[in-house]
Amino acid sequence: MNYSPSHIQPETEPGVASAEGGLVFLDGPDGIAKTMTPDAAQRTGQSLVEAAAEAEKQKAAGA
């Protein structure tokens, strides 16, 4: 995906995850909510960690 950082307003508040009934619930700012299976939540979490690390590298490099 190729997003232009100048056209988006990044969220600065983290989401909060919880588990109930064998599902994972992710609640974010402004009423954003998502329900996932444990597998989808694990893969989403890993993807977020990897993307955050890459974004930090880009930020440090001045990209």
N, C-alpha and C positions, 0 to 999 in steps of 0.2 A: 504494500500500500504506500502511496506517495501523498502525504498531506503537506500542505503549505502552512508552516507554523504561524505565518503572519495573518492567516485567515481564520484561525481558531483561537478560542479562549480556553486555555487549559484549566482543568479543575485542580484546586490546591488542597481540597479536603479529601481524605481517604474514605473509601467505602468500609463498611463493617459487615463481616461475614458471621453467620451463625448456622447451627445445624439443628434440625428438628425432623423427626419422622423419617430419617434416612435421606433427607435432602439438604442441600446447602442453600441458604438464602443470603443474597448480597444486597445490602441496602446502601445506597449512596446519597450524596447531596441532592437537593432539589427533587426528592421523591423518586429517584431512580431506584428500581428494584428488579432483581433477577433471581429466579429459582433454577438450580442446577442439580444434576446428579453428582454424586461424589467424584466420579471419573471426570466429568466435564469441569468441575470446580478445580480439581488437581491440575488438569491440563491448562486451564485458564490461569491459575496461579503461577505455574511454571512459565507460561508465555509472558505474563506481566513482569516477572522477575527478569527474564532475559531481555525484554524490550526496555525495561528501566535501566539495566546495565548498559545497553547500547546507547540509549539517550544520554546517559551520563558521559560516555566516551565522546559522543558528538558535541555535547555542550563544552567539555574540556578542550576539544579541538577547535572550537569556535564555529562549528557548523550550524 
